[in-house]
């Protein structure tokens, strides 16, 4: 901008647009955390007021103060149970990632393997795990191992399906270029199919993380009834039998917090892996 324009007080339109975009970006950053926090505080306050004003008995609906106090007073019971559920979930998720990725690569390298095995992967996915859990309890001596297999069955298919689709989604023009230069199967997988499949795999990982926790909790509900004393779901069942609703709601909150933590961790991994090159993670001007 020239000195004459400055003297005349003329401000370029582009500066106004940049300032407006910067202002909207600041507002969005603040609202991203403020709005959910306000909703959370409002829900807790409404829960507290409902219990106090209508004098709801604690054995029907305990207040938030009682529930959050129970997390600390009953931590000797809830803490070890949470560790069991977390270990069960993470081990099942790790096995789902290893098995799903390995099988997806096998499917893309061999059409015969895909035609032979993919229908059985679908059968595992559509069969209710609550029907499989009692059978696993019969044939597997360890209750923890049986529950982990249940969680693995639920978490496995999203990894397999998404990764298989991703490996097959490489750009055809780039594929032809690799063919022209005589690339090997390993080079195609490493430099073409792998990067193409990464966003799909990470999307499946977000889904599988939550499903692994769901599978672990369902398995604990079914297998924990035999007195095996597994994780938070078993603690939740025991608390319901004893009408200890403070501990019941505390266990439920810990399960929810665990699910949120898993989703946040998977989202962070996805962001770190894609932020520099993929359209879904690149920052855009608002």
C-alpha atoms as one frame of an Amber mdcrd trajectory, in Angstrom:
protein
   0.000   0.000   0.000   1.408   3.366  -1.015   1.926   6.436   1.211  -0.817
   8.289  -0.673  -3.286   5.538   0.115  -2.273   5.614   3.776  -2.735   9.377
   3.868  -6.175   9.104   2.312  -7.155   6.498   4.873  -7.846   3.777   2.292
  -7.699   0.237   3.792  -7.437  -2.616   1.305 -10.355  -5.056   1.350  -7.985
  -7.988   1.705  -6.854  -6.737   5.150 -10.460  -6.626   6.351 -11.072 -10.167
   5.094  -7.966 -11.463   6.834  -8.965  -9.798  10.087 -12.471 -11.282   9.822
 -11.047 -14.770   9.199  -8.668 -14.419  12.139 -11.540 -13.252  14.361 -13.724
 -16.202  13.332 -10.837 -18.600  13.937 -10.338 -17.220  17.470 -14.052 -17.484
  18.218 -14.160 -21.076  16.926 -11.140 -22.070  19.018 -12.757 -20.666  22.156
 -16.204 -22.127  21.366 -14.724 -25.569  20.649 -13.936 -25.982  24.325 -16.314
 -23.519  25.983 -19.618 -24.789  24.552 -19.158 -28.475  25.514 -17.961 -27.386
  28.957 -21.043 -25.226  29.477 -23.328 -28.063  28.352 -21.574 -30.443  30.763
 -21.890 -28.025  33.682 -25.542 -27.426  32.812 -26.303 -31.146  32.763 -24.604
 -31.727  36.122 -26.424 -28.743  37.627 -29.793 -29.935  36.277 -29.123 -33.420
  37.671 -28.248 -31.980  41.097 -31.268 -29.674  41.203 -33.627 -32.467  40.140
 -32.398 -34.748  42.922 -32.494 -31.993  45.573 -35.757 -30.246  44.665 -37.816
 -33.414  44.157 -36.026 -35.204  47.020 -35.256 -38.288  44.942 -34.016 -41.167
  47.150 -30.377 -42.114  46.588 -31.363 -45.743  45.896 -33.348 -44.532  42.868
 -31.071 -41.796  41.549 -28.047 -40.631  43.543 -26.941 -37.049  43.128 -23.774
 -36.080  41.270 -22.001 -35.204  44.517 -22.599 -38.705  45.885 -21.547 -40.345
  42.616 -18.311 -38.391  42.224 -17.533 -38.914  45.903 -18.008 -42.643  45.393
 -15.288 -42.651  42.721 -12.773 -41.659  45.414 -14.197 -43.521  48.407 -14.619
 -46.769  46.419 -11.391 -46.408  44.446  -9.964 -49.497  46.157 -12.612 -51.475
  44.244 -13.061 -49.323  41.144  -9.357 -48.695  40.452  -8.270 -52.331  39.967
 -11.470 -53.035  38.013 -10.741 -50.101  35.689  -7.214 -51.404  35.109  -8.584
 -54.822  34.148 -11.068 -53.314  31.683  -8.408 -51.014  30.210  -5.921 -53.868
  29.809  -8.588 -56.062  28.260  -9.622 -53.336  25.813  -6.114 -52.349  24.736
  -4.946 -55.953  24.259  -8.019 -56.751  22.174  -7.477 -53.597  20.107  -3.799
 -54.432  19.546  -4.695 -57.932  18.373  -7.414 -56.507  16.126  -4.913 -54.114
  14.527  -2.293 -56.808  13.975  -4.740 -59.385  12.663  -6.841 -56.944  10.629
  -3.900 -55.287   8.873  -2.141 -58.596   8.187  -5.286 -60.151   6.740  -6.098
 -57.027   4.697  -2.633 -57.128   3.125  -3.137 -60.837   2.408  -6.476 -60.114
   0.733  -4.983 -57.457  -1.541  -2.075 -59.703  -2.488  -4.150 -62.819  -3.134
  -7.644 -62.800  -4.608  -8.022 -66.468  -3.687  -7.353 -65.712  -0.013  -9.940
 -62.924  -0.035 -12.604 -65.102  -1.660 -11.868 -67.926   0.799 -11.686 -66.014
   4.097 -13.629 -62.747   3.778 -17.092 -64.387   4.154 -16.015 -65.849   7.500
 -14.834 -62.445   8.699 -18.307 -61.128   7.872 -19.892 -64.024   9.780 -17.799
 -63.165  12.851 -18.921 -59.545  12.595 -22.655 -60.202  12.289 -22.827 -62.922
  14.973 -23.845 -61.346  18.321 -20.916 -61.539  20.701 -23.292 -62.083  23.608
 -24.127 -65.444  22.003 -20.459 -66.347  21.535 -19.262 -65.419  25.020 -20.804
 -68.407  26.873 -19.231 -70.816  24.359 -15.826 -69.202  24.769 -16.204 -69.453
  28.536 -16.695 -73.203  28.160 -13.713 -73.836  25.903 -11.239 -71.262  27.303
 -10.140 -71.774  30.887  -9.119 -68.172  31.525 -12.045 -65.774  31.923  -9.772
 -62.877  30.953  -8.702 -64.609  27.738 -12.311 -65.449  26.866 -13.372 -61.828
  27.390 -10.423 -60.607  25.309 -11.431 -62.858  22.404 -14.952 -61.403  22.573
 -13.615 -57.855  22.461 -11.252 -58.803  19.618 -14.108 -60.227  17.532 -16.000
 -56.925  17.716 -12.959 -54.689  17.067 -11.427 -56.812  14.303 -13.779 -56.232
  11.368 -13.594 -52.395  11.101  -9.795 -52.622  10.859  -9.970 -55.374   8.252
 -12.698 -53.771   6.154 -11.337 -50.208   6.170  -7.749 -51.249   5.536  -8.768
 -53.530   2.672 -10.718 -50.709   1.035  -7.804 -48.327   1.555  -5.269 -50.699
   0.027  -7.486 -50.981  -3.041  -7.994 -47.209  -3.327  -4.615 -46.256  -4.717
  -4.714 -43.896  -7.697  -4.862 -45.875 -10.949  -2.579 -43.440 -12.747   0.078
 -43.884 -10.072  -0.453 -47.639 -10.237   0.207 -47.562 -13.981   3.324 -45.497
 -13.338   4.596 -48.092 -10.858   3.932 -50.775 -13.490   5.883 -48.867 -16.130
   8.893 -48.578 -13.819   8.666 -52.274 -12.905   7.978 -51.821  -9.186   7.859
 -54.973  -7.076   4.880 -55.982  -4.917   6.696 -54.787  -1.818   7.449 -51.410
  -3.391   3.804 -51.026  -4.449   2.644 -51.883  -0.947   5.121 -49.601   0.803
   5.077 -46.536  -1.428   1.633 -46.631  -3.054  -0.978 -48.811  -1.367   0.241
 -48.174   2.191   0.004 -44.354   2.154  -3.306 -44.612   0.298  -4.703 -46.943
   2.962  -3.459 -44.968   5.986  -6.476 -42.583   6.286  -8.861 -45.542   5.909
  -6.956 -47.558   8.511  -6.971 -44.655  10.976 -10.710 -44.189  10.450 -11.224
 -47.866  11.221  -8.968 -47.511  14.256 -11.236 -44.834  15.748 -14.226 -47.141
  15.334 -12.386 -50.221  16.582 -11.184 -48.447  19.730 -14.736 -47.805  20.906
 -15.916 -51.237  19.807 -13.100 -52.925  21.716 -14.316 -51.254  24.907 -17.913
 -52.213  24.136 -16.842 -55.799  23.487 -14.875 -55.891  26.728 -17.820 -54.570
  28.740 -20.302 -56.973  27.101 -17.954 -59.896  27.712 -17.529 -58.877  31.342
 -21.308 -58.724  31.750 -21.719 -62.272  30.414 -18.593 -63.961  31.769 -18.440
 -61.961  35.008 -21.717 -63.480  36.188 -19.873 -66.670  37.003 -18.044 -64.887
  39.823 -14.873 -64.321  37.857 -14.668 -60.732  39.082 -13.427 -59.112  35.893
 -13.461 -55.363  35.278 -15.816 -52.424  35.642 -18.813 -54.174  34.118 -18.604
 -56.939  36.719 -18.282 -54.277  39.426 -21.324 -52.523  37.980 -23.337 -55.757
  38.106 -22.276 -56.469  41.680 -23.228 -52.928  42.714 -26.679 -53.341  41.146
 -27.244 -56.603  43.049 -26.304 -54.848  46.295 -28.368 -51.725  45.451 -25.181
 -49.683  45.761 -26.217 -47.128  43.154 -23.450 -44.682  44.044 -20.829 -47.239
  43.012 -22.932 -48.307  40.019 -23.036 -44.798  38.565 -19.369 -44.281  39.432
 -18.432 -47.403  37.455 -20.591 -46.246  34.551 -18.872 -42.842  34.534 -15.438
 -44.492  34.544 -16.431 -46.620  31.546 -17.565 -43.499  29.706 -14.362 -41.644
  30.585 -12.342 -44.597  29.363 -14.209 -44.537  26.043 -13.594 -40.796  25.688
  -9.897 -41.271  26.435  -9.583 -44.025  23.831 -11.325 -41.929  21.176  -9.157
 -38.919  22.015  -5.994 -41.025  21.759  -7.059 -42.488  18.404  -7.950 -39.012
  17.115  -4.548 -37.687  18.199  -2.769 -40.537  16.428  -4.798 -39.864  13.289
  -4.055 -36.137  13.424  -0.318 -36.628  13.922  -0.137 -39.141  11.080  -2.131
 -37.095   8.550  -1.692 -33.440   9.508   1.102 -32.653   7.035  -0.231 -34.217
   3.863  -3.849 -35.441   3.874  -6.817 -33.231   3.035  -8.876 -34.452   5.993
  -6.311 -33.114   8.486  -4.975 -30.010   6.774  -5.986 -26.725   8.403  -8.372
 -24.689   6.313  -9.236 -21.048   6.541 -12.720 -20.487   7.921
